[in-house]
Amino acid sequence: MKTGYGESKLPARLLSVNEVAQFLGIHSSTVRRWEKRGLLKSYAIGLRHNLRFKQEDVLSFLDKGEGESTR
């Protein structure tokens, strides 16, 4: 049965602060600091406004090399 929705239209899984930190090999506080500075784009989820990050945004951040000049 065709629904008209392909897999490409499904949203990518959102990553938590800890998952991003583990992926980048940094502390979770660094991820939060970069998010507050606007270096990493985040999304607030739920009533508690938990931070989540799109995988493509994290990869784009790496491609730009912004992590090198954040101190």
N, CA, C and O of each residue as an XYZ file, in Angstrom:
284
protein
N       0.833     -1.182      0.000
C       0.000      0.000      0.000
C       0.876      1.244      0.000
O       1.752      1.390      0.853
N       0.648      2.127     -0.939
C       1.421      3.358     -1.043
C       0.750      4.468     -0.250
O      -0.458      4.683     -0.361
N       1.540      5.170      0.548
C       0.988      6.253      1.348
C       1.364      7.616      0.789
O       0.814      8.634      1.209
N       2.291      7.642     -0.150
C       2.733      8.916     -0.697
C       3.912      9.508      0.054
O       4.451     10.545     -0.335
N       4.308      8.846      1.130
C       5.439      9.332      1.909
C       6.604      8.378      1.742
O       6.517      7.202      2.098
N       7.687      8.888      1.202
C       8.882      8.067      1.031
C       9.758      8.158      2.252
O       9.564      9.023      3.106
N      10.711      7.275      2.335
C      11.636      7.310      3.466
C      12.423      8.611      3.517
O      12.823      9.057      4.593
N      12.643      9.214      2.369
C      13.419     10.451      2.332
C      12.681     11.600      3.005
O      13.302     12.607      3.346
N      11.379     11.477      3.204
C      10.612     12.543      3.835
C      10.558     12.402      5.350
O      10.091     13.305      6.043
N      11.034     11.275      5.863
C      11.052     11.096      7.305
C      12.153     11.961      7.899
O      13.240     12.055      7.328
N      11.887     12.595      9.040
C      12.930     13.432      9.646
C      14.077     12.577     10.162
O      13.869     11.448     10.606
N      15.270     13.112     10.102
C      16.441     12.420     10.634
C      16.328     12.378     12.155
O      15.694     13.245     12.757
N      16.923     11.400     12.759
C      16.916     11.261     14.212
C      17.681     12.428     14.836
O      18.744     12.819     14.354
N      17.128     12.969     15.902
C      17.777     14.066     16.604
C      18.704     13.498     17.672
O      18.388     12.501     18.321
N      19.857     14.150     17.845
C      20.872     13.697     18.792
C      20.808     14.513     20.078
O      20.537     15.713     20.048
N      21.058     13.859     21.198
C      21.099     14.541     22.493
C      22.455     15.236     22.665
O      23.375     15.040     21.871
N      22.555     16.041     23.707
C      23.818     16.721     24.026
C      24.920     15.686     24.243
O      26.028     15.836     23.728
N      24.614     14.639     25.005
C      25.622     13.612     25.290
C      26.036     12.846     24.044
O      27.207     12.494     23.896
N      25.101     12.585     23.153
C      25.439     11.882     21.911
C      26.348     12.730     21.030
O      27.291     12.212     20.431
N      26.073     14.025     20.948
C      26.926     14.930     20.166
C      28.320     15.006     20.790
O      29.329     14.959     20.086
N      28.362     15.123     22.114
C      29.653     15.187     22.807
C      30.477     13.935     22.559
O      31.677     14.017     22.296
N      29.836     12.780     22.641
C      30.545     11.521     22.408
C      31.027     11.438     20.959
O      32.154     11.015     20.700
N      30.188     11.837     20.032
C      30.541     11.806     18.612
C      31.741     12.705     18.316
O      32.627     12.332     17.547
N      31.767     13.895     18.930
C      32.842     14.856     18.687
C      34.057     14.630     19.583
O      35.111     15.224     19.360
N      33.916     13.776     20.593
C      35.032     13.515     21.503
C      35.307     14.669     22.446
O      36.458     14.947     22.783
N      34.237     15.347     22.876
C      34.367     16.494     23.768
C      33.412     16.322     24.946
O      32.602     15.396     24.957
N      33.503     17.200     25.929
C      32.627     17.157     27.094
C      31.269     17.764     26.744
O      31.183     18.643     25.888
N      30.217     17.298     27.402
C      28.873     17.806     27.139
C      28.750     19.298     27.442
O      27.942     19.989     26.823
N      29.542     19.799     28.386
C      29.525     21.236     28.688
C      30.012     22.056     27.498
O      29.538     23.167     27.261
N      30.955     21.501     26.761
C      31.460     22.185     25.567
C      30.382     22.265     24.504
O      30.250     23.288     23.831
N      29.606     21.198     24.343
C      28.497     21.213     23.381
C      27.499     22.297     23.765
O      27.050     23.058     22.907
N      27.151     22.375     25.043
C      26.199     23.399     25.515
C      26.755     24.814     25.300
O      26.021     25.723     24.912
N      28.052     24.989     25.557
C      28.683     26.305     25.376
C      28.657     26.712     23.907
O      28.338     27.857     23.588
N      28.986     25.792     23.016
C      28.959     26.082     21.582
C      27.542     26.390     21.118
O      27.339     27.236     20.247
N      26.558     25.699     21.704
C      25.160     25.948     21.345
C      24.752     27.357     21.782
O      24.092     28.075     21.032
N      25.145     27.748     22.995
C      24.809     29.096     23.496
C      25.464     30.182     22.656
O      24.892     31.258     22.485
N      26.656     29.916     22.131
C      27.369     30.884     21.285
C      26.839     30.904     19.854
O      27.223     31.757     19.053
N      25.959     29.960     19.541
C      25.387     29.909     18.201
C      26.227     29.141     17.193
O      25.968     29.198     15.991
N      27.228     28.426     17.676
C      28.087     27.665     16.777
C      27.413     26.376     16.320
O      27.624     25.926     15.194
N      26.610     25.790     17.186
C      25.857     24.579     16.872
C      24.373     24.902     16.927
O      23.895     25.454     17.918
N      23.652     24.571     15.889
C      22.212     24.820     15.853
C      21.503     23.731     16.655
O      21.777     22.543     16.483
N      20.584     24.150     17.536
C      19.873     23.185     18.372
C      18.370     23.401     18.270
O      17.889     24.407     17.747
N      17.655     22.421     18.790
C      16.196     22.460     18.810
C      15.743     22.097     20.216
O      16.213     21.111     20.784
N      14.835     22.884     20.779
C      14.294     22.609     22.110
C      13.082     21.692     21.950
O      12.144     22.008     21.219
N      13.116     20.565     22.638
C      12.084     19.546     22.505
C      11.346     19.379     23.826
O      11.971     19.294     24.883
N      10.028     19.332     23.768
C       9.205     19.036     24.942
C       9.057     20.204     25.894
O       9.566     21.301     25.660
N       8.336     19.931     26.984
C       8.067     20.964     27.984
C       9.318     21.408     28.717
O       9.411     22.550     29.167
N      10.279     20.505     28.835
C      11.524     20.845     29.532
C      12.548     21.494     28.612
O      13.638     21.860     29.050
N      12.201     21.636     27.349
C      13.070     22.254     26.341
C      14.441     21.576     26.274
O      15.478     22.238     26.229
N      14.419     20.243     26.269
C      15.659     19.477     26.120
C      16.290     19.790     24.768
O      15.600     19.841     23.749
N      17.592     19.998     24.765
C      18.292     20.319     23.530
C      18.503     19.078     22.685
O      18.871     18.018     23.190
N      18.265     19.228     21.391
C      18.532     18.180     20.427
C      19.206     18.803     19.213
O      19.024     19.986     18.926
N      19.982     17.995     18.507
C      20.749     18.466     17.369
C      20.509     17.543     16.190
O      20.455     16.324     16.352
N      20.365     18.122     14.997
C      20.255     17.311     13.786
C      21.647     16.842     13.407
O      22.622     17.587     13.508
N      21.725     15.590     12.967
C      23.018     15.030     12.585
C      23.657     15.838     11.465
O      24.868     16.060     11.476
N      22.858     16.281     10.497
C      23.428     17.050      9.386
C      23.977     18.400      9.842
O      24.922     18.913      9.242
N      23.396     18.988     10.904
C      23.916     20.243     11.446
C      25.274     20.026     12.115
O      26.174     20.857     11.993
N      25.411     18.908     12.818
C      26.685     18.591     13.472
C      27.762     18.332     12.418
O      28.893     18.798     12.554
N      27.410     17.590     11.372
C      28.373     17.323     10.300
C      28.758     18.600      9.563
O      29.914     18.774      9.176
N      27.796     19.488      9.371
C      28.079     20.777      8.736
C      29.029     21.604      9.595
O      29.932     22.263      9.079
N      28.822     21.564     10.895
C      29.698     22.248     11.848
C      31.128     21.735     11.703
O      32.078     22.518     11.704
N      31.276     20.419     11.579
C      32.614     19.834     11.406
C      33.242     20.250     10.087
O      34.439     20.530     10.023
N      32.436     20.291      9.038
C      32.950     20.679      7.723
C      33.479     22.108      7.722
O      34.452     22.414      7.033
N      32.844     22.972      8.488
C      33.266     24.370      8.558
C      34.522     24.531      9.406
O      35.209     25.547      9.301
N      34.831     23.546     10.241
C      36.018     23.637     11.097
C      35.875     24.642     12.211
O      36.875     25.163     12.705
N      34.645     24.929     12.622
C      34.407     25.948     13.641
C      34.871     25.492     15.021
O      35.122     26.333     15.884
N      34.988     24.211     15.248
C      35.406     23.714     16.540
C      36.832     24.105     16.913
O      37.201     24.058     18.087
N      37.629     24.486     15.931
C      39.038     24.823     16.188
C      39.209     26.180     16.832
O      40.182     26.393     17.555
N      38.292     27.107     16.592
C      38.480     28.476     17.083
C      37.417     28.869     18.086
O      36.912     29.991     18.042
N      37.065     27.962     18.995
C      35.972     28.229     19.917
C      36.424     28.631     21.304
O      35.574     28.916     22.148
N      37.685     28.669     21.580
C      38.138     29.013     22.945
C      38.334     30.475     23.125
O      38.711     30.917     24.210
